[in-house]
Structures are given as structure tokens and as C-alpha cells.
Amino acid sequence: MYNYTSPQKTASRALDISGIYLGVVTRSDSEGVFVSVEQVSPGLSFGPCLVTEYIFDPGDRVICAFLNNSFDELVVLGRIV
């Protein structure tokens, strides 16, 4: 589990990112699919992400989750149409 950090000290409460989130595809190219999840980290894109399908366009709204509660493994579960 990750902890919030600041220049002064590590926060005493761990960051829990378990759950399912709404994300927006920011980029989809030969490197993979990149997704922004505003509820977790505004302005940051995660990627390349694990995906269940391979056809995504920038701006697509997707349902995603973090595997094993890890920022390193965001998986896109599907597109919201």
C-alpha cells in the first residue's frame, strides 16, 4: 500500500485505491492505452494500461481498477457507451 508523502514527513494514513473508477482515455497508440482517473490523481495519465479490448480512442470513457491495490497496474475493464 502506498503512503502519502510530503517534503516534511510521510503521512500516517495509507492511500487506499481499491475499487472501480471512471477514467478517460487520454492516448491510444502503439505504446498502449493511457488513462486519466481524476478521482485518484487529477491531471495524471496512467499507462500503458492492461486492457480487455484493443480499440480505444482518446476521449472514451472507461471503467477501470487497480490490480492488487497498486498504482503500477491499472486495468481497463471496458468502455462506457
Steps between C-alpha positions, in 0.01 A plus 500: 500500500627848419531784750451867432833679519597859555837674524466496880378148580304196386130518580370262760208383286558267205337580166233242415430482126290187503176524307377567148551841343379703204787598274554678170736375229759771441709314243482176302788411271764234432635546855163412654197662662544789746220599737431794729316418825404836652374355832842350571750741348369809315707594195703178492470229236568137591642268240560304304203324660390140489189477281221252427453626145729687264291765325492821702497860385609807696201632692336159550355459850612172656453298817831409661654363819843461658621139528625402845441860620809608302544823302722305259221279368191681377275272295229631268198275545285646224366802319189692605278561197 
